[in-house]
């Protein structure tokens, strides 16, 4: 029941390159392709050899009918092996959806008591006849689907006459199917292998089917096709080349899956690290917010108001005091319910909270600073870094004039801060506007 002398291809061109796993065949093309008669013949041979080898070593052949239990069991096992050969349970077999084939084969097997060569010839004749009908039906189906393939016929000895049929396949197949099968579809390959008479012709068909290059091929696929094109052109055993091609395609597919899984794991690890880092940052921001706003509510700093304020919302506040709080915790932030109250409280707040650390030695005493200068105030940076305290000066001039007295007040640190405070970098001016 072989379709041709050479092994039939075991998978389509696309799956040979990217995915070697065979799915359930649905079309005539696919069912013919997955049917591998030579491999099934080899399985049959192996089964019969195992049955014969399992016979007692000293048993003699008994010609004619015999009631020997050993011979009966041996014949039954051989008959079962042939039954599996002609009628397997493979869902992709070409005869799976042909009840006439199954009933004919099963009826012939029921007539067999002791298998003989005549019985096997009858079974093979039934199988070949059904296969020819199946091929004829497949060609007629293709003819009705694609408005072509009208020249299929049978010769007297039962062989298909392909002739011009093979040349017309490419023209009569639909554009969609030509696109899916590229330059050579499965049926053309099967018919071409039937017509081919030399290894060179068959090698050309295999090369066109499996190794036709495409502009979308990757570098790995190009190397794969080039390698097996040379193997087919060497005119060696096509079965061995197809088996090697299938195994390498499966290996490449598994390698690709493994690489994708590894990449997915790396992405998942990176995403997990990113989410953890994001959570840590959010927690840090929350802690900073809690430290910056120890109380969620405060009263309006305008004495005649006292309205309760929600500090999670935007509220006017003193910019100078906010800047001083960022430099040292000894200061307090002042919030207002409105810009109007902040403006009304400006003079009193400025006089009480923004006093120069020089006190009555301030160059501008009793005023709080130089007239018209809103940007000259600052703090003594060395005193802040040495944790001696937060000393606020109304101007740079006042700072350099009075830093010695300030340092003496701060636990008598004039010796260690005298030179440092004399440099311009020791005075850090406020970057905030001197207003509320």
N, C-alpha and C positions, 0 to 999 in steps of 0.2 A: 504493500500500500504506500510505497514511497512516491512522493511527488517528483522527485528527480534523483539523480545519482549523487549529487553533492548535498551536504547538510544545508538545511534551510536556515536563514537567519533567525536568531532567538530574540531580537528586540528591534524596535524601530531606530532610525538614525538618530533622532533627538535623544532618546533614552540611552543609547549606547554611549553618548558623550557626557551626559549630565546625570542621568538617573537610571541605574541598571535594574531597578525593581520593576518586575512585570506586573501590570494590573490586569484585571479581568478583561479578556478580549471581547469586543462587541461587534466588530465588522468582519466580513469575509476575509479581508486582507490580513487582519491581525490573527484570526484563527488559523489561517494557513501558515503564517509565519511562526507562531509559537508551537505548531505541530512539528516535532523533531523525530522522524521515523527511525533514523539511525540509532539515536540514543535509546529508543524503546526496543529496537532489535537487540541492542547490546544488553539491556536489562533482561530481556527474554532469555538470551543465551546464558547469562549468569545464573538466572533462576533454574534453568534446566540442568546446568552443570552442578549446582548445589543439590538438586534432587537426586541426580545420579550418584554423586559422591556420598550422599547420606544412605545409600542402599548398603545392605550387609556385604562385606568384601567377598564372602565365599558363595554368594547367591549366584545361580546359573540362570541364563535366559531360558524361558519356557515358551516355545512357539505355540501359536494357536490359542484358543480360549483356555483360560485357566482360572481356577478358583483360589489361587494363591493370594492370601491377604496382603503380602508385601508388594506383589505386582499391582494389585488393585490400588493400594495407597499411592504407589509411585505414579501410576497412570492418572489418578485423580489430581495429584500435584502438578503433573505436566499439563493436564487439561486446564487447570486453574491458571497456570502461567500464560498459556495461550489466550485464555479468556481475558485476562488483564491486558494482554497485548492488543487484542482486537477491540476490546470494549472497556477502556479504563474509565475511572471516575473523574478524569481531568475536566474541570468546567470550561477550559479553553480549547478543548479538542474540537476539530472541525465538525464532527458528527454529533456533538452534544445536543443540538436542536433538531436532529433528524430522527424521528421515531421509527421511520421505515428501516433505517440502518440497524438500529438497536434490535427491533423485532426480528429482522432477517438473521442477524448474527446469533441472537439468543435461540431462535428456532433451530438453526443448524447445530449449535452446541448441544441441544437436547437430544439430537439424533446420534451423538457420538458416545460410544461405550469405551472402546479402546482407540485412542487417537492414532490415525494412520496418515500416510502422505497424501492420500486422496482427500481425506477430511481437511487437511491443511490447505490443499490446493483449492478446494471449494470455498473455504473461509477467505482465502486471499482473493479469489475471483469476486466474491460478494463485496469485499472491501474496496477493491479497485473499481468495480462497477459503480458503487455508491459515490466514490470519490469523484469519478468523472461526471456524474450527475450534479454533484455539489459544485464542481468548478463551472459546469455549464450554467447552472442557476446563478452563480456569483457573477459570471460575465453578463448574463441577461439583466441582473439587477443593476449592474453598472451602466449597461446600455440604456435602461429606462431612466436612470437618474441623470445621466449626462448627455442623452440624445446622441449616442455613438456606440462604438464597439459592436457593429452589426455583422462582422465577418467571422464570428466564432462558429466553429463547426467541429465535427468528429470525423476521423478517418475510419477506414474499414477495420483496422486493428485496434481502434479505441484510443489512439493518441491524439492530443490536441494539435490542430494545424494553426499555428500562430501567424506565420508569414507577415503580412502587412498589419496584423492586429497589434503587434508590439510597437510598430512605428506610429500607429494611430492613438495609442494610449495617452501620450502627452497632449495631443490636440483635443481629445474628447473629454478628458477629465476636467472638472470645473476648476475655475481660477483659485477658489478657496482651497481645494484639495491639492492643487499644484503648489500653492504657497506653503501648505503645511508639510508636504513631502519634498519640497525643494525640487531637485532635478530628477529624482527617480522615486516613484512610490512603491509600496510593498507589492502590489499585484504585478507591476511591471517587473520587479525583481524576480518574483516567482516564475512568471511566464518566461522571462529572459533566461533563467537558469534551466528551464525545460528545453528551451531552444538551443542553448549553448552546447557546443560539442567539444570544445577544447578548454584546457585550464586557463589559457590566456583570456578567452572570452568571459569565463566565469570570474576571473580575477578583476576584469574591467568592470563587471556589474557590481561586485562587492565594493570595489573602490569608489564607484559613483554613488553607491547607496550610503556607505558609512563615512567616507573620507572626502566628500565634496566640500571645499572650503567655503566659508561665508564671511562677509564683511564684518559681521558682528562677533566673530570668534575671538576669544581671548588668546593671549600668547600660549597658554597651556593647551587650549583646544587645538590651536594650529599645530603645535608639536605632536599632539596625540594623533591627529589625522595624518600628518606627514609620516609618522612612524608606521602606522598600520597600512597606509597606502603602499609604502615600500614592501611591507610584509606580504600583502596580497599580490603585488607585482612580481615578487620572487617566485610565484607559482608553486608554493609549498602546499601543505595540507590546509585547506580552507577551514576545516573544523578546528584545527589547533589554533589558527589565527583568530577565529571568532571566539573561541574559549578564552584565549589570552586577552582579547579586546574586552570581552565582558568582565573578566576579573579585574583588569586595570581600571575600567570605567567604574566598577563598583568601589574599588579602592579609592579612586579620586573623589568619588561622591562622598564616601565616608570621611575622607580627609577634609573635604569642604564643610561637611556638617560639623566635624570636630572643631575646625577653625572658627566657624560661626558661633558654636556654643562657647568656645573660649572667649571670643570677642564679646558675646552677650554677658558672660560672667564678669568680664572686666568692666563693661558698662554698668552692670548692676552694682559692682563694688564702688565704682566712681560715683554713681548716683547715691549710694548709701553714705559714702564719705561726705558728699556735698550736702545731703540732708542733715547729717550730724553737725557739720560745720555751720550750716544755716541755723540749726537749733541752738548751738552754742552762742552764735552771734546774737540771736534774739534774746537768749537768756541774759547775755552781758548787757544788752541795751536795756532790758527790763531792770537789771540791778542798778545800772547808772541812773535810770529814771527814778527808781525808788530812793537812791541817795540824793539826787538833785531835788526831788520833791518828797521829802520825808512825810509831809502831810498833804493829803489830797485836797484839803480845803484851807482857806485863810480868809481873814477879814480885810476889807478895803482899808488901806493905810491912811486914808483921809480921816482925820479924827472925828469930823462931824457926820461921817457916813457909817462905817462899820459893817457894810453889807457882806454877807457870806459869799465867797467866791469858790468856784470849782476850778482847781489848778490844772486839771486835764484839758481845759479849754484855753483859748487864747485870751490873755488879759494884759493890759498895759502894766509895765513895771519900770522901775528905775534902772537904766542901763548901766550907770556907774556902779551901783550896788551889786548888780548881777555880775559885772566884771570882777569886782573885789571878792565876791563869794567864790568865783572860779579860782582865785589866787589863794584864798585862805578861808577856813570854815568859821573864823571868828566873826564874820560879817553876816548880815541878814538881808534877804531879798524883800523888796517892798512892792506889793501889787496894788492895783487900783481897779475899781469897777468900770471906770470910763476915763477917757482922755481929759475930760473936763475936770474931774476931781484930781487927776495927776497934775494938771496945770495950776489949779488953785493951791495945791500943797507944795508947789515947787520951792518957794522961798524958805518956808519953815524946814522942809526936808533937807534942802541943800545946806542950810546953816547948821543943822544938828548932826547930819550923817556924813557930810563931806568936809569935815574940819581938817585942816593941815596938821600933820603930826608935829610940826615945829611949835605949835601952840602960839603963845604970845611972842615968840621969836620969829614968827613968819614975817617975811618981808612985806606982806600986804595986810597984816593984821590991822584992824579987826575984820577986814573983808576976808572972804574965803579963798581969794585967789586974784591973779592979775586981771584987771578989767578988760573985757572983750576977748580973753583967751579961754576958749572952751576945750582945747585939746592938749594943754601942757601938763595936766595932772598925771601922776604915776606913783609907783611903789618902789621901795628900796629892794632890789633883787637879791643882793648878798644876804640881807637880813632874812629874806623869805627862804632862801636856799638853806641857810644855817638854822632855820626854824626858830629864830629869835623873835619873830613876830611879824605882823603885817603893818608896815609903816607907809602911810599915804601922804604924799606931798602935793601941794597945789600947783607946783611948777618946777622946772628943772633948776632955775635960779635959786629957789628956796631950798631945794634938796642939797645943792653943793654948799650953800651958805650954812646949813644947820645940821649936816650929817654927823658931825663929831658929837654934838650934844645928844642927838638921837641915839647914837651907838652907846654912849655912856649910860643912857637910860636903860638900854637893852642889856642889862647884866654886865656893864662895863666891858664891851667888846670892841673898844676903839682900836686896840692894837692890831687885831686880826682883820678888821674891816676898813681901816683908814685908807689904805692904798686902793683897795678894790672899789670902795665907794667913790673914789675920785675919778674913776673912768666913766666914760659915757655909757658903756654897756651895762654898768651897774644900776642904771636908772631905767626902769621899764615903764614907758608912758602908756596911758590908757588908749585903747583903740576905739573906745566908745564915745559917742557924742555926750557932751556934758549937759545932758538934759533928761527929762523924764518922758 
